[in-house]
């Protein structure tokens, strides 16, 4: 022997040196008899991953996962490309190909891979055995086992190789056990004993080997030894695993003890089947315009391909109605037809209808399709299922079970033998279908959706109105059924433009009605799923769809439904299993856009009494307001704003510390702000305004500033229409903060002025206090120091009248900054220290940082730079910890100013650059101009005159556009005389 496994040669005429590959042992390649160099272990792992895909393409990311799993090296992609390039040089041209961003190995003859040869030989052996030709079956199985040359994928690293090694070694053991079983059937008892003795020693926990050894010993006249094997096995299993032998071993022991005569002789060959085998081909036609879904096609094809080496391969696709489950399954099934030469079965199980197909009826149909005579089909479900599995034994058949109701309907219809596979589609996730490969099918990507739309409508029409086409597929929620309907309507109306269709779909209240064509309708598809819900599920489905927002938390959903969280979670998870709801993340849920519209339509149609819809939204608003007020109280202890908020009936969440409270506010931000915009009805307006005010921290968040402003403007319009002075003054107070954060100081001052006027009309003290405080800081930014001092003293009086110590401290710290700007440095330090004392007494960590910020500025002005840096550093730490990006950026800027005053230009420049990075997108151009000015000074001090000039020129352009007085100072810096 030359050590080369016996892989059948390719039979291509005229080729003297064909390529062969081996994975049933070390990963190797030969050209003729020449062993090729396949490179490093990682390179061999790449070759193995491609060979085991049997011609299918593996993406780069899949190969990275195969080689390194969850811990790839930094340059994993480059490594994969290098390995592929080296292998391509070793192999013949056209064998290792690049395709769709990945790689594939294309073999002229699949049998040039030893694994494929083994699979074909094993199938041949199985057929021979089923036909009663045990001699041929044993011979072919011996040929199959001879293809192994040591451990499968020997020394190949990586998680994929480990998984495949385990799978193929298990298959090898199964083949060996099958061969030994046939040895005993043919009376080769004595010869089998020695081999089985060695095998049981090597694999002591494989009960089937022990069973065969007992039978071989018994038939060899060694009854006592056979029973000793059982005793040894029982002790071993008890010691190693704490379990008893399986029923097969137990039954064999009992039969040996009673000297069952049937054990003495080999079993008779299986009789010839009485039924005439039929090759069914029941798959529906695949759609000609099938689009995208490449990753799902590859994933499902890989599972089906694994049926050759497994007892059964089952994939279960789940998703909402219209997401394309059937289309994908049929497409994949057609691609896999050649792998199932004995036929394909198909049935629509009608699981979404009220009269789902009965498994007994389906089995009768399948048995007839497989050639079973009607007279041979039994009556009971159990007997039909058993006969069905017997008929499939030895065949390679694909079964497509479409539109299944649940796992119970599916189980009797599954094949039970190696070589067969089942594809199941359902709106329900088959989590209880043992061994199934579960696939959750989502909507299309925008690119795939546009491709499908274009295939149906035509390239010319879509190219002329691409933006409108994107609007159409977005309005369809990227749902394949909706896209197909919309595109079909447009294709049938040559006078319509794409823009006409986009306009029709823009109206949310009419959108579902527009999405129907012939017997296709999105609403009807959703109706099937809705009709299957229990009353409590249907109520939850309807009411949860009423709230705007990208998703909803479990706690918020419990408020909508007025149920305990445990009961709510059970309902929501059951809706997830029906695919009418999605689990966005643990504890968070969301609707597909079109499903939400349908849920709202159901609420309007089915919710009784109708007032329950408003009651549900009122509970949600109460929950948000009560929780946000709790967050505000934790963040700002002693601040009496929470005492001025609207009262709530439904409770909110409580938190152990401010970090937990902040986590809730920022994780809930998008849903909360979307719901605020929705809550503009007169009965909810005041609470919505107060919720916005209590969530004011979101205004200073770079991630939420725009949504916060949109919500504030929406509520302002609603309050103006309602002519509610209280709501108007409070929403103007929130808008003041929005404008300050954005650096729009003129608009901020006008909003604060109107807020004060309306608060006086409404006799509402809270906005009076805060608007005066805001006007003081706005006046500081605008250089109106005397006005600012007047507003802040007014604010201090108002806060003291309200007994709001936290508000008073805020006004004192702002007044400190006014005095600093007026040159009253000593007074500025004293006022900031007064504010800090109050904040610290209240335990007010966040606003205590604002006090230290003000004190740091005052100490900088006083020339106590080290102390100033210390206070500002303390403030910076708190702002970062509290996710206050605006104040984090401004504190970095103030630290830069302090270091500039200390003539430390390098440190100044570094801090100013950090400030610019943090303030990107928030804070407004005025703040950016100030930071650029300081950065220019630092760069000038470092001798980088060109960069300094560029910073000052950008700052000057900003200040000129804003009409800010700082422009004059920057012009002086840009004069040739200003060299410092």
N, C-alpha and C positions, 0 to 999 in steps of 0.2 A: 504493500500500500504506500502511496506517496503522500498521504495525509490530506488529500483533496477530497472533500465530500462528494458523493455521487449525485451531482445535479445533472439532470438530462441536458444534453447539448442542444443549442438552438439548431433548427433544421433549415436555416436559410441557405438555399443553394448558392454555391459560388463563394461562400465566406469560409475562410480557413481559420480565422482567429476571432471567434465570437466572444463577447463579454458574458461572464457569469458572476453571480453575486451570492454570498452566503451570510446569513444572519443566525442560522441555527448552530451556533458555536461562536467563535470570534468573527467579527465583521470583516469580510475579505472580498476581494474582487480578483478575477482571473481574466486574462485575454488568452483564449485557448488554454494551454497548460501553464502559462506564465502567471505567477502570483504578482499582483500589482501592489505598489506601495500606497496604502490608504492614509498615511500620515499619523498625526498625534491622536490620542484618545478622544479629544474633543472633536477633531475632524471626522473620526470614525463615527462618533455619536451623531454628527450632522448627516453623514451618509446613511446611517441606520434609520434615522427619522424619516428621511426621504424614501428609502426603499420600502419601509413598512407602510407607507401611504399608497403603494402600488400604483404609481403614476399620477396621483392627485397632487395638486399644488399645495405647498405649505407656505404660509406667509412668513415674513421675517419675524414678526412678533411671536408667532407660533413656534418657530424654530428656537428663538431665544428662550421661551418658556420650556421647551423640550430639553435644552442643554443646561440651563441654569435655574429654572424654576423661579421662585420669588426673590432670588438674590443674584441678579445678573451683574457682570462687571460693568464699569462705566462706559466702555467702548464695545459693548456686546454686539451691536449691529455691525460695526466695522469688522469684528472678529468673524461673524457669520459670513460676511462677504468674502473675507480672506480665505476661509475654509472652502467655500464654494468655488472660488477661483482656482485654488490649488487642485481640488478634485476634478474640475473641468479639464485641467491640463493632463491629468492622468488617464481619464476615461476617454472613450471614443467621442468624436464630434456629435453633437445632437443628443447626447444621453442626459447630461445635466443641463437643464434649460432654465432661464429666467422667465418668469411669467407673472403678471399682475402684482408686481412688488414682492414676489416670493420665488421659490425654486421648486422644481420637480425633476424626478428621474424617469425618463421615458425609455422603456425596454421594447425592442422589436418583438421579443417572445417573452411573455410573462413568466414562463417556466424556467427562464434563465436565473430567476431568484429561487433559492432552495425552499423558501417558505411557501411560495405559490405551488411549486412541485409537490410539496408535502400535502398541501390542502387538496390538490386534485387527486393524489393517490389515496388520501383518507376517504374522500367522497366515493372513489371507485370501490374501495374496500367495503364501505358501508352498504353500497348497492349490492355487491356480491353476497354479503352476509344476509341481507334482506331477501335475496332470491334463493337462499339455501346453499350457495356455493362456498362453504366454509374454507375449503382448501385454498381457493383463489383469494378469498378475503384475508386469510392469514399471511399468504405470500406477499400480497400488496402492502399489508400493514407492516410487515418486516422491512420491506423496501422503504416505507415511509419513515420508520424509526431509524433506519440506517443513515438518513440524511442529517441527523444530528451529529455534531462533532464536538462534544463537550457541552458546557453550559451555554444556553442561548445568550447572544450578545455579550459574550465573555469580556470582562474588563472595560465595557463601554460605560462611561459616566453619564450622569444626568437623570432627572426625575422621570422623563419619558422612557428612557431605556429601562429603568428599574420597573416601571409599570408593565411594559411590554415583556420584559424578561419573566416576570411573575406569571403573566397571562400565558405565554408560550410554553413555559415549563409545566404549568398546570395542564395544558392541552397535551403535551408529551406524555404526562402520566396517564391521562385519560386514554390515549391511544394504546399505551402499553397495557393498561388494565383490560381494554377491549380485546387485545391480541391474546392475553393470558386467558381471558374468559373463553375465547374460541379454542384455545389449546385444550382446556378442560372439556369443552363440548365434544371435541374429537378424540377424547380418551388419552391425551398425553399427560396423565397425572404425575407419573414419577419424574418425567423430564421437567415439569413445571415446578416441582417442590424446591429444587435447589435455587432456581431463579427467584422464586417468591420469597424464600428464606433471606436471600441477600437484599431483596427490595424492601421487605418489612423492616430489616435492620436499618436501612438507609432512610426509610420514611415511616417511622414507628407509629405515627398518628393517623395514617391513611387506613381507615377501617375497611375499605373495599379490598385492599391488598391482603389484609388479615383474613377477610372472609374467603377470598380465593385460596389462600394457603390452607385454611381449615378444610375446605372442600377437597383440595388436592391430596392432603394427608388422609382424609377419610376414605377417598376412593382408592388410595394406595394401601388400604388395610391398616392404617395407623390411627385408629380412633382415639386412643389415649392422648397421642400427641396433638391431635386436632382440638380436643377439649382443653389441653394445656395452653394452646395458643389463645383460646378464648379467655382463660383465667388470667394469663399474662396481660392480655389486652385490657381486661376490666381493671386490673390493678394500675396499669400505666395511665389509663384515662382518668381514673380517680385521683392518682397522685399529681398528674400534670395539669389536668383541666377541671377536676372536680365534677366530672360527669360520668354517666353510665354509657355502655356501648349502645349503638344505634339499634333500631328494630331489625335491620337485616342480620346483624351478628347474633342478636338474641334469638331470632327465629331459627337460624342455622344451628345454633347450639341445641335448641329444643329438638330439632329434627334429628341431629346426631345422637342425642341421648335416647330417643325412642327408635333409633335405627330405621328411619324412614326409608322404605325400599326405593322411593323415587330419587334418593340422593346417590344411589349406587351406580347409576348409569348416566351417561351424558344425555342431555335433553335432545329430543328429536329435532331435526331441521324444521324451520318454519315452513308452513305450507304455502303454496303459491297463492297470491291474493286472488279472491274471487271476483273483485270488482275490476273493471277496465280503467286503468289510469287515464285521466284526462288532464290536459294542460290548459287551465283557465287563463284568460287574458282580459280581466274585467276593469282595468284602470280606465277612468274617464280620460278624455282628450286633454292634453295640457294646453294652456292658453298660448297663442302665438306671440303675444306681446309680453311674456313674462319678463320682469325687470328687477334687477338688483338682487338683494338677499344673498349675496355671494357667501358671506360667512356662515349663514344658516344652512345653505346648500352644502357647503363643505362639511360642516359639523354633522348634519344628518347623514350624509353619504358615508362618512367615516363610521358612524354607528352601524349602518346597514352592512357595510363591508365586513365588520367584525362578526357578523352572524356565522361566518364560516368556521370560526373557532370557538363559538360560544353555544351554550344550550339554546339560547334564543336572544335576539337583539330587539329591544323595544324602545321606541322613541315616542314621547307624548308631547305634542305641541299644544300650548294653551295661549289664549289671547281673546281680546274682545271681538264681538261680531264685526266682520268687515275688515279685519286686519290681514286677511290673506292666508289663513291656516290651510284651507283646502287647496288653494292654488299652489302654495309652496310644497305641500305634501305630495300632490299629484306630479308636480315637476320633478321632485327628487325621486319619486317612485319610478317614473319613466326613465330617468337617467340610470337607475339601478337595475333595470330589467334583465340585463345580461347576467347579472350576478345571481339571478333567481330563475334558472332555466326551466324549472318545473311549474312556473305559472305565477300569476298575481291575482289575488282576490280583493274585491272592493265592496263596501257597503256603506250607505248613509244611515247612521244609527238614529238620526232625527232627535238627538238629545236635547235640542233647544225647543222642541215642540212639546205640547202637552201629552202626546202619544208616542213616546220613544219606542224604538224597535225592541221587540223581545229577543233575548239571546237565543231561545229555542228556535224561533223562526229563522233567525240569521244562520244558525248552525245547519238547519235543514237545507237552506239554500246553498251554503258552502259545500256540504257533503255531496249534494247533487252535482255541483259544478266540478267537484273532484272525481266524479265518475261512480259514486255510490248509488246503487239502485234504491228507489223509494221504499221497496219492501225491506231493505236492510237497514233503514234509518230508524233507530229506536224512538220512543216517545219522550222520555224524561230528559231534562236539561243535562243531568250528570252523565247519562249514557251517551247522549249525542256529543258532549264535549270530549268524553274519553275516546269515542270512535273517531272523531275529528282529529285528535292528536295522533291516533294510530295510523290513520290514512296519510297524514303528513310525515310520518316517520320515514326517514331516508330520502325525503324530497327537500328541495330548496325552493320554498314558496314565500312570496312577500304578501302580507295581508295589510291592507289599508282600511282602517276603521275610522271613518269620517264622522265628525259631529257627535261624539260620544257624550252621553249624559253624565256618567260617573264611572269610577273604577269597577264597581260591581257589575255594570253592564258589559265591561270590556273583558274581565278576567276569563269567562268561559270561552271567549273567542280567540284567545292567544294560542299560538302553536306551542308545543312543548319540547321540540327536538332541535338538535344542532342543525344549522344551515338555514333555518327559517327566521323570518324577521317580521315585526309588526310596526306599522306607523299609525299613531292614534292622534286625531285632532279633537279638541274639545274647548269649550269656553271655561271649563273647570280645570284647575290645576290638579293633576293626578298624583298628588303627594302620597296617596295610599296605594299606589300601584307598584308593588315591590319590584325592584330591579330595573325600573324604567328610567331611561335617560330623559330628563325633563327639559323642555325648551320653552321659554316664555317669549312669544313672538310680539315684538313691539311694532309701532308704526314705522313707516319708511323714513329714511333720512331725507332732508330737503332735496339733495341731488337726485336720489332715486325717485322721489315723488315727481320731480320735474321731468325726468326721463320717461316715466310712465305716461304722464300727461302729454308729452310731446309725441310719443309713439302713436297715441290715439288721435290727437288733434292734427298733427302734421308739423314738420319742422318749420315750414315757412310762416305759418300763422303765429307760432310761439316765438320765433326769432324776432318778429316784428314788435311783439309786446311782451318781452321777457319779464319785466317788473310786474305787469298785471298777471302773468302766468304764475309767478312766485306768490302773489297775493291769493290766487285761487287755491293753490295746493296748501298754503298756510291756513286758509279758511276751512279747508277740508281736514285740517288737523293731521295732514300727511297720512291719513287713513286710506289704504288702497281702494276699498270699495267706494268711498266718497269721491276719490280722484277719478276712478273709472266712470262713475255716474256723471260727474261734472264734465269730464272730457267728452263722453258720449253725447251729452246734450249739445255741447258746443259743436262737435263734429257733424251733428245732424242739422245744425242751423247755420248755413253758410253766410247769412246776413249778419250774424252776431260777430262782434269782435271779442277778444279775450277780456277787454275792459268791461264790456257789458256784463259778462258772466261774473267778473270780480265784483262789480257793483251790486249785483243781485245777492251774492253770497256775503256781502259786507253787513247786511242787516241780520243780526243774530236771531231775532225773533222769527225770521222767515227762512233761516238758513236750512234747517232740517227739511222744510217743505220743498225747497229748491233742489235738494239732493235726492231726487228720485227720477228714474227713467225706465219706462216699461215696467217689468216686474221686479226691478231692482230699486230698493229704497233703504237709506241708512236708518231712518226711523223704524221701519218694520224689522230690521235686523236687531236693533236694540230692544224692540218690543218683545221679541222672543225670549231674550234673557230676563227682562223685567218680569215677564209673566210667570217665570219659574220661581220667583222669590217668595219666601214666607212673609206674612204681614209685617213683622218687625223689621225684616231686612228691607222690604219695600219702603217702609216709612223712613228708615235711615238713609236709603238711597235717594229718596226725594228731598229730604230736608237738608242733607249735607251738600247737595248740589246748589243750594241757594246762595251760599257764601262765596264772594269773589276771593281771589288769591290763588297763587300757584299750588298750594297744598293746605292741609289743615292738620293740626296736632291732635293727638288722642284726647288731651284734656279739653281742647276747644270743641272737638266733636261731641264729647260728653255733655258739654253745656248746650249745644244745639239740640241734642236728643233728650236732655233732662234725664240722663241715666248715670249710674255709677260707671267709673272708668272701666272696671272689669267687664261689665255687660256690654259697654260700648266697644271695647276691643274685640270681644267675641263676634259682634255683629259686623264690624269693619273687616275683620279677617275673613269672615265668611263671604263678604262681598268681593274681597280680593281673590278668593278662590274661584268665584264665578266670573272673574275678569271684568266686572263692571266698575271696579275700583282698583287703583294701583297703590302699592306700598312704596312711597317715595324713599323712605328710610325708616329705621325702627321708630315706631311711635308717630309716624307722619304718613298721610294718605293724600292721594290726588285723583282727579278725574281726567280722562281724555277730554279735550275741549268740546267735541261733539256729544260725548256722553253727558257732560255737565249740562249742555243745552237741553238734552233729552230729559235729564233728571228734573230740570226746572219746569219743563212742559208737563211732566208727570205730577209735580207738586201743584201746579195750577189746576190740573184736571182732577186729581185724585185726593188731594189733602183736604180732609174734613174734620172740623170746620176750617174754612179758609184762614181764619184768624191765627191758626196754629203756625202758619208760615211766618207771620210777623212776630209771634211769640218766640219762635225759635231764634230768629235773628236778634231779638231783644235780649234773650239770654246770652247769646254769644257776645253782644256788645257789653253787657254787664260783666261777663267773665273777663274780657280784655281790659275794661276800664278798672275793675277791682284789682286785677293782677298788676297792671301798669302802675297804678297808684301805690301798690305795695313795693314795686321796684323803686319808684321815686322816693318813697319814704326811707328805704334802706340806703339809697344813694345820698340822700340829703336829710339826715336826721335833724329835727327841729324846724324844718321848712314847713310852714303852715298851708302851703298850697293844697296839700291833700285834703285839708279840712274844708276847702272851698269848692271841691269837685262835686259833681252831681252824685246823688246817692244811687246805689245799685241794689238790686234784689237778689241777683245770683252771685254766689261767692267766687272769688278768684283763687289763684294758687298762693301759697306762702313759701318763703325761701329762708334757708339757714344763714346765708351770708350774701354779701353784695356781689361776689363773683357768680354765684348761682343765679342771682337776679339778673345780672348783666347777660349771662348766657341765654336766659329765656328771652329777654328783650331783643337781642340781636338775631337769635335763631327764628323768632316769630316776626321779625320786622316786615318782610315782604307780604306775608299773609295779613298782618295787622294793618298796614298802610293801605293795602287794597280794600280791605273791609271798611276802613274809615271812609274812603271815597264812596263806597256803596251806601253808607249810612247817612244819607242826606235828607231823609224824610223828616218831617217836622217832629214826629214823636221820638226820633232818635238823635236829632241834630245836636242838642246841647251835650249829650253824653259823648257823641263823636268828637266834638270840639275839645272837650275835657280830656278825652283819651289822647288826642293829638298833642295836647299840652303836656300831659303826664309823660309822654314818650319823647320829650324834646331832645333827649340825648341822640336820637336818630338823625336829627338835623345836622349834627356835627360829624356824622359818620360818612366817610367817602363813599361807602357802598350804598347808602340809603338816602343821601341828601336830595337827589332829584325826585325820588318817590315821595319823600316827606313834603317837599314843596308842592308837588302836584296835588297831594291830599289837602294841603292847606288852602290852595287856590280853589279847589272844588268846594270845600266847606265855606270859604268866603262867599262864593257865589250863592250857595244855598242860604247862608245867613242873611245876605242882602235881600234875596227874594222873600224870605220869611219876615224881614224887617224886625229882627230880634236883637235889640241892643246888647243884651248880655252875650249872646253867641257871637255877635259881630266884634265886640271889644276883645273877647278872648281869642278868636281866631286871628285877629289883627296882631295880637301879642305874639302868637306863634309865627306869623309872617314876618314880624320885626326880627325875630331871631334868625329866620331863614335868610333875610336880606343882609343881616350883620355877618353871618357866616360866609356869605357869598361876596362880601365886600361892597355891596350896593347901599352905601350909607345914606344917600339922599332918599331912596325908597324906604329904607328902614326908619328914618326919622319921621317921614310922612305917615307910615303905618302906626308908629308908636304914638304920634300926636292924635290921630283919629281914635286909637284905642283908649287914650285917656279921656277924650270927649265922650265917647260912648259909654265908658265905665261910669262916668259921672251921671249920665242919663239913667243907666241901669242900677245905680247905687251899688256898684260891684267893686269892692275894695281891692281884690287880688290883682286884676289887670292894671288898676291905678298905680299900685306899688311897683310892679315889674316894668310897666311902660316908662315910668319916670326914671327908673334905674337904667333902662336901655337907652333912653334919650341922653342920659349923662355920658355913657361910654361912647355913643355915636358922636356927641359934640366933641369929645376928646379926639376921636379919629379925624374930625373935620377941622380941628384947630380952634374951635369955639369954646375956650376954656372957661370963661365966665359963665356962659350958658350951662355948660356941663356941671359946674359947681352948684348952680341953682337947682338944676334937676335932681342932682344926687342928694342935696340936703332935703329936698321935698320928698324924695324916696325914703330917706332915713326916717323922717317924721311919720310917713305912711306905714312903714314896716313896724315902727314902734307902736303905732296905734293898733296894728293887727297882732302885736306881740309875736312877730315873726323874727326871731333872733338870727336865723340863717340869712334871711333877706337883708337885715340890717348889716350883717357882716359883709355881704356882697357889695352893698352900696358904700361901706367904709373903704373897702379895698379899691373900688373904682374911683372914689374920691381921692385916695392916695395917689393914683396915677394922674389925676387932674392937677393936684398940687405939685407933683414932680414936673409936669409939663410947664407949670407957672413959675418954676424955680424955687418952690418952697420945699426944699429937700427934707429938712428935719421934720416938718409936718407930714410929709409923705411917708417917711419911715414910721412915724408914730401911728398914723391911721392904719397902715397895713398891719402893724403889730396888734392893734386893737381888733381888727377883723380876724386875725389868726387865733387870738385868745378865745373869741366866741366860737369859732369853728372847732377848735380843739376841745372846748368844754362840751360841745354838742356831739363829739365823736364824728365829725363831718370830714371824712377822709378826702373825698373828691374836691369839695369846695375849699377845704383846707389847703389843697394844692394851688387853687386860684389865689388864696391869700399869700402863699409863699412866692408865687409868681410875681405878685404886686410888690412884695417886700424885696425880692431880688432886683426888680427894676429900680426901686428907690435906693437900695444900697449901691447899685451901679452908679447912679447919679451922685451919690455921696462919696464915691471913690473907694468904698470898701469892697474891692473886687472879689477877694477870696470868699468873704461872707456872702456876697451876691451869688457867686457861682455855686456855693453850697446850698443856698435856698432854692435856686433854680433847678439844681440837680435833684433835690427832693421832690419838687413839683413834677419834673419830667418823669420820674419813676412812677408816680401815681397816675399821671395822664396816660402813660403807656399801659399800665395795668388796667385802667378803666376804659381803654379803647377810644379815648378822646383824641382823634387824629389831629383835629384843628389845633387843640391846645398843645399837643405833643410837638407839632411843627413850629408853633409860635414860641414855645419854650426853647427849642433848639436855636431859633433865631435870636432870642434874648441872651442865651449863653454865648452865641457868637458875638453879640454886641459887647458883652462883658469882657470877653477875651480880646476883642479889638481895643477896648479901652486900656487893657493891660499890655498892649503892644505884643500880642502873640498872634501874628498873622496866619501862620500855618494852621493852628488850632481853630482860628476864626473861620478860615476858608472851609475846613472840613465840616464844621458845624453848620455853616450856611448851606453847603451842598446837601447835607442831610435834611435840613429844613425844606429846601426846594423839593426834594424827593417826597417827603411826607405830605407837603401841601399841594402836590400835584392833583388837580381836579377839585380841590376845596380851598376855601379861604378867600378866593377872589384875586383879581389882578393887583389891587392896591397892596395887599400883603406881599405878593410876589415881588412887586417893585421895591419894597423896603428891603427884602432879603437880598435881591440883586445888588442893591446899593452897598450893603455891608460886604457882600462877597467881592464886589469890585474894589473896595478899600483894602480888603485882605490881600487880594491878588496884586494890587499895586504895591503893598508893603513887601510882597515876596519878589518884586521885580518883574512881574508878568504884566507889563503895561498894556499889551495888546488885548489880553483877556479882560483886564479891568475895564478898558474902554468899551468893549463889547457889552459887558454887564451894565455899565452906566447908560449906554445908548438904549438898551432894551428897557431899562427902568424909566428913562426919560420919556420914551414913547408911551409907556403905560400911564405915567402921571399926566402927561399932556392930554391924552385921550380922556382921562377921568377929570381933568381940571383940578388936580390936587396941588396944594402949595408946595409939596416936596419937590416939584419939578425944578424950582429955582435953585435948591441946594444941589441937585444933580447936575444942572448946567454949570455950576461953579466947578464941580469936579471934572467936567469935561474940558474946561479951559486949559490952555497949555501951561498956565502958571500953577495949576493944581497938580503937583507932582507926587503928592503923598496920598 
